[in-house]
Structures are given as structure tokens and as C-alpha cells.
Amino acid sequence: MTDVDVIICGAGAAGQTLAIDLARRGVSFLLIDKAAHPFTGSRGKGIQPRTQEVFEDLGVIDKIVASGGEYPVQRHYTPDGPVDTGPGDMTGPTPYEPYRRALLVPQFLTERRLRERLAELGHAPHYNHELAGFDQDETGVTARLLTPGGARTVRARYLVGADGGPSFVRKSLGVAFDGHTLGVRALVADVIVEGLSFDAWHRWGQSPEEMLMLCPLYGTEMFQLQAPIPFGVDVDLSARGLTDLVRERTGRDDLLITSVSWASPYEMNARLAGTYRVGRVFLTGDAAHVHPPTGGQGLNTSVQDAYNLGWKLAAVLGGAPDGLLTTYEQERRPIAEAVLGLSTRLLEAAKQGDTSRKRDVSQLDLGYPDSPLTLADPRRTTGVPAGYRAPDAPVTGAGGLPTRLFSLFKGTHWTLIGYEVPAGDAPAARRDLHVHTIGERGDIADTGHHVRDAYGLTAGQWVLVRPDGYVAAVTTDPGVIDAYFETHLNIPAGARQEVVLAGGAASR
Ligand SMILES: Cc1cc2nc3c(=O)[nH]c(=O)nc-3n(C[C@H](O)[C@H](O)[C@H](O)COP(=O)(O)OP(=O)(O)OC[C@H]3O[C@@H](n4cnc5c(N)ncnc54)[C@H](O)[C@@H]3O)c2cc1C
């Protein structure tokens, strides 16, 4: 007997993303956090383009955009005066990439929007609920919780450790967290500053002793202060103490910090969990990887971990083979490995004064080409390869209204698009699959040829898109799609839910 399907330990960005995804799939879960209340700091403030796409699918993107703003210019104060540099090398949206610029949203606002979305789905995190221990066996996990009402035992099919860098779940499992400390200690704080314009990310100094940054936190009146600090020294985190630090490093006596709402000195690390799964227990987000904040990758990687895990947990709970869950680590651990390298390289570049950002921080080009879920076709040399992000494209519905591929993808299902396929060639209808065809008597029209161009399609091809927006296969053989669903998902054609009819007979 289980109480819930999934216990999610930790209601940060990763835990809440997973909760939203499970909620919309009708999976029962318990989302717990040992903290007494939601996190109040701004720390992971950059929302990368790929995460914006994930947030669109989860139904929260517009609220998150409205909560913050685009990154401002960086204003470097040099001995020759202030020099402004652009926020990055990404231009505006294209038909294929509707979100191309990082958003600047304080983490506590992002998490607030996620909580609101969760509330729309009828759920909320349980604060003051600490995971104090757990055991697992072949059928589930028994978790011991400390709650305001006393100790409680909860039985679930799976446990997910979304409990941050110090992860209790990871340590309890004995999973290694290899890597290294980066020899950098830094302060991050949310402060109100008098005397500073809100139109730029202000940066002073280059050496660790001189460097200080103040970034406006759109959606609030605060700046995020970041500065390297020496090891082994107590930093005065009061408004007066931080005013002294700011004046010392900027040489500006006109700057005054009037309030500090959150402050955290921390040491930078680059570490990766040895495995993301032990039996029925998974690690996600910072519990699985930590790295420096340079390039704004941490929160984004955490959200996308959870987004990868959510649909797989739901599918396996719904009857898919357990091997589907093995692909979570196979797909996400190499991504985290690359992020560790990227953020550490950007940290080294920042030490040399280079804070420029290129496309590689956008996370739009990440993919799972080596995943067992990817059916690569070596004969296909143009267009999006299987395993990579399925691009957006404006299309027109047969009813005459404009729509987009992302609108067709939105939700919990797989999507199959036939491009000028022979009539009657479609694979059999089945649960969790939406089929659209483009061409004569198709339900959508590729009016601007954006689908053809984005995907590099030729007549007769089918594109199978996963629930998390990656291309699983491009094929001319509908039989491949049938086999894919039966092998990876155990969903035969025409599957119906069991319905118990009056009188007790079951129909299938
Ligand atoms: C100082 C600092 C600055 C950062 N700056 C940036 C940045 O600029 N850009 C960026 O992208 N990322 C940044 N990050 C990283 C980003 O904040 C994290 O990647 C992100 O918060 C990870 O989300 P998460 O949900 O995995 O973990 P967390 O946000 O850490 O959430 C984990 C949750 O688990 C809960 N928990 C822990 N143990 C238990 C338990 N036993 N029982 C119940 N609950 C438990 C905690 O209370 C917490 O709420 C920064 C991180 C730090 C520490």
C-alpha cells in the first residue's frame, strides 16, 4: 500500500517544476520542504531561453516574464570612465526560437509564480516538513518525516531528492559528489541602494579584492550585490557594513544601502553526483550538480532536470518499462557535466574581465543524441537531428486561425507531425499521442514553410516529438512509430483505459 506515488523532497525550483509536471499528469505526490517558508533570495536570477520554453509548456511563462525583465546593459567603471556592453549576442525572436534572450527574474519571484501555477493545479508545498530518513525495497520507499504535527511515515513508489547542494537524500544514499572547490568565496545579497541608476548592471574592479557588482532586480526595488570576499573573514552583512564595502570598492561615497533583505556568503564549487538514481530514489537539480553562478545555468539546469524526469515518472507509473527512468541519468548527467565546464570557464574569463555571454548559455542547443530514446537516422544529413530540441514554427490550422507548433506541443502528450505524407498513411491512434498532418487534407498548413525549413523535412516524413519538446525520430515509416511506442512506453495502438461497466464487466 502506498500513500502517494512520489515524494518530492525540496520545494525549490527543481521540486516545484517536478510537482507542476506531475500534477498536470494526474500523478499523486507529496512536495515537502524543511524550511518554514518559501525561499526569499534572488540568487538564480537568469532564466535562459530554453527554460522559458519549458515554462511556456508548463503554463507559467507570461507570468514569469511579467515578473521581471530582460537583462540590462553591463556598465563597467574603468579608469577612463563607464563603458556599456550589450547583454549578449542573441538577437530578437525568430519563428523557430520565440525566446532568445535571458530574462532577469529574482529566484524568489520565479518560485512564487511556480507556486501559483501549482495552486492552480490544486497543490501546494508542505513547509516545515523535513525528510529525516528513508528506506527502499522492491516496491517503494518508506520515508520518515518531521512535521509540525510530529513524526510521520509516508510510503511512496518513488522518492526524488530535489533538496539542493547539501542534499540529505544524496548523502543518505552514499552517492559521491566528486569535483572541487574553485577557490572563490563570494557574497550575494539583495539590497536597496540609494544613488544608483536602475538601467544597468553596474560593475567595478577586476581583481577579487576590488570587484563588486550591483544588478537591478526587475520586479522589485532592489539590486543584487555580488562581490568576491576573502576566506575566513566574517563579513558585516548589515546595511551599514555593506555600504562600507560598496563605498570602498566603488570609490562612490554617494551610494547608500538602506536595507538588506537577504544575504549569503558562499564558496564556489563544481561537483557532480556519481549517479542520479539508486533504485527508486532519484536526484535532481542542485542535489545532483553544483557549479559557479557564472552564465546563470544552475536554476535552469535544475528546472530542466525536473522537466526530463516528470514525464518519465508518470509514464512508468502508467505502465511504461522501468528502463525509461534509466534514461533520466543517461540524458541529464552529461548535460550537467558540460554545464560544470561552461560555468567554470566563464568564471575564469570573468576573472580576466570578460563577462560577455554567447549563445552557449541559452541552452537551446542542448540535446540527447546518444540517448536510447533517440532514433538517429545517419542517412539524414539536413534539418534538426533526432535528439535535439524541436523548434517552434508558426502554422495555420485548417480552420484558418494562426497557431504555432509550440501550441500543438503544449501539454503532457507526444506529438507526431506528418509532412506531406500519403493519405491514410498515419500510424494508429493511441493514448498520449497527438497526430497532425501537413499537406492535402492535413489539419495544419505550413503557410510560411517554417516547418519545412526549421525541421529540414521532405515529403513523406514523420517527426515524433517527445513530451519535453525533443525530436525522438524522423522517419518515413509509420511502423517505426508503432514500434517506438510499444518498446519504450508500452502503449499499444488503440489502447483504452479500463472502464468498469455496471454489473462488473471490464471493457478494455
Ligand atoms: C549563493 C548562490 C548564488 C547563486 N546564483 C545563481 C545565479 O546567479 N544563477 C543561477 O542560475 N543559479 C544560481 N545559483 C544556483 C541556483 O540558485 C540553484 O541552482 C537553484 O536554487 C537550484 O534549485 P533546486 O531546486 O535544485 O535547489 P534549492 O533551491 O537549493 O532548493 C532545495 C530545497 O530543499 C529543501 N530541503 C533541503 N533538505 C531538505 C530535507 N531534508 N527535507 C525537506 N526539504 C529539504 C531546502 O529547504 C530547499 O528549499 C546560486 C546558488 C547559490 C547558493
The ligand as a MOL file (V3000), in Angstrom:
LIG
                    3D

  0  0  0     0  0            999 V3000
M  V30 BEGIN CTAB
M  V30 COUNTS 53 58 0 0 0
M  V30 BEGIN ATOM
M  V30 1 C 24.6420 31.8760 -3.2780 0
M  V30 2 C 24.1140 31.3020 -4.5770 0
M  V30 3 C 24.0380 32.0920 -5.7310 0
M  V30 4 C 23.5130 31.5770 -6.9160 0
M  V30 5 N 23.4340 32.3520 -8.0370 0
M  V30 6 C 22.9040 31.8260 -9.1920 0
M  V30 7 C 22.7690 32.5710 -10.3900 0
M  V30 8 O 23.1560 33.7380 -10.4400 0
M  V30 9 N 22.1860 31.9700 -11.4850 0
M  V30 10 C 21.7240 30.6670 -11.4610 0
M  V30 11 O 21.1650 30.1460 -12.4500 0
M  V30 12 N 21.8600 29.9430 -10.3460 0
M  V30 13 C 22.4310 30.4880 -9.2300 0
M  V30 14 N 22.5360 29.7440 -8.1180 0
M  V30 15 C 22.0680 28.4070 -8.1880 0
M  V30 16 C 20.5650 28.3160 -8.0610 0
M  V30 17 O 20.1030 29.1310 -7.0120 0
M  V30 18 C 20.2860 26.8500 -7.8280 0
M  V30 19 O 20.7830 26.1390 -8.9610 0
M  V30 20 C 18.8180 26.5230 -7.6500 0
M  V30 21 O 18.3190 27.1130 -6.4880 0
M  V30 22 C 18.6620 25.0110 -7.5560 0
M  V30 23 O 17.3430 24.7090 -7.2910 0
M  V30 24 P 16.9860 23.3640 -6.5440 0
M  V30 25 O 15.5070 23.3560 -6.5060 0
M  V30 26 O 17.7160 22.2320 -7.1370 0
M  V30 27 O 17.5990 23.5260 -5.0600 0
M  V30 28 P 17.3340 24.6080 -3.9370 0
M  V30 29 O 16.8630 25.8850 -4.4900 0
M  V30 30 O 18.5630 24.6340 -3.1010 0
M  V30 31 O 16.1260 24.0040 -3.0850 0
M  V30 32 C 16.3140 22.8960 -2.2340 0
M  V30 33 C 15.2050 22.8780 -1.1910 0
M  V30 34 O 15.2780 21.6400 -0.4650 0
M  V30 35 C 14.9430 21.9010 0.8700 0
M  V30 36 N 15.4910 20.8100 1.7020 0
M  V30 37 C 16.7930 20.5060 1.9210 0
M  V30 38 N 16.9040 19.4180 2.7000 0
M  V30 39 C 15.6380 19.0110 2.9840 0
M  V30 40 C 15.0920 17.9350 3.7590 0
M  V30 41 N 15.8770 17.0540 4.4010 0
M  V30 42 N 13.7480 17.8250 3.8590 0
M  V30 43 C 12.9370 18.7030 3.2160 0
M  V30 44 N 13.4050 19.7460 2.4710 0
M  V30 45 C 14.7410 19.8870 2.3490 0
M  V30 46 C 15.5650 23.2540 1.1520 0
M  V30 47 O 14.9490 23.8960 2.2540 0
M  V30 48 C 15.3280 23.9940 -0.1640 0
M  V30 49 O 14.1450 24.7540 -0.1430 0
M  V30 50 C 23.0790 30.2420 -6.9410 0
M  V30 51 C 23.1650 29.4370 -5.7870 0
M  V30 52 C 23.6790 29.9420 -4.6120 0
M  V30 53 C 23.7700 29.0610 -3.3650 0
M  V30 END ATOM
M  V30 BEGIN BOND
M  V30 1 1 1 2
M  V30 2 1 2 3
M  V30 3 2 2 52
M  V30 4 2 3 4
M  V30 5 1 4 5
M  V30 6 1 4 50
M  V30 7 2 5 6
M  V30 8 1 6 7
M  V30 9 1 6 13
M  V30 10 2 7 8
M  V30 11 1 7 9
M  V30 12 1 9 10
M  V30 13 2 10 11
M  V30 14 1 10 12
M  V30 15 2 12 13
M  V30 16 1 13 14
M  V30 17 1 14 15
M  V30 18 1 14 50
M  V30 19 1 15 16
M  V30 20 1 16 17
M  V30 21 1 16 18
M  V30 22 1 18 19
M  V30 23 1 18 20
M  V30 24 1 20 21
M  V30 25 1 20 22
M  V30 26 1 22 23
M  V30 27 1 23 24
M  V30 28 2 24 25
M  V30 29 1 24 26
M  V30 30 1 24 27
M  V30 31 1 27 28
M  V30 32 2 28 29
M  V30 33 1 28 30
M  V30 34 1 28 31
M  V30 35 1 31 32
M  V30 36 1 32 33
M  V30 37 1 33 34
M  V30 38 1 33 48
M  V30 39 1 34 35
M  V30 40 1 35 36
M  V30 41 1 35 46
M  V30 42 1 36 37
M  V30 43 1 36 45
M  V30 44 2 37 38
M  V30 45 1 38 39
M  V30 46 1 39 40
M  V30 47 2 39 45
M  V30 48 1 40 41
M  V30 49 2 40 42
M  V30 50 1 42 43
M  V30 51 2 43 44
M  V30 52 1 44 45
M  V30 53 1 46 47
M  V30 54 1 46 48
M  V30 55 1 48 49
M  V30 56 2 50 51
M  V30 57 1 51 52
M  V30 58 1 52 53
M  V30 END BOND
M  V30 END CTAB
M  END
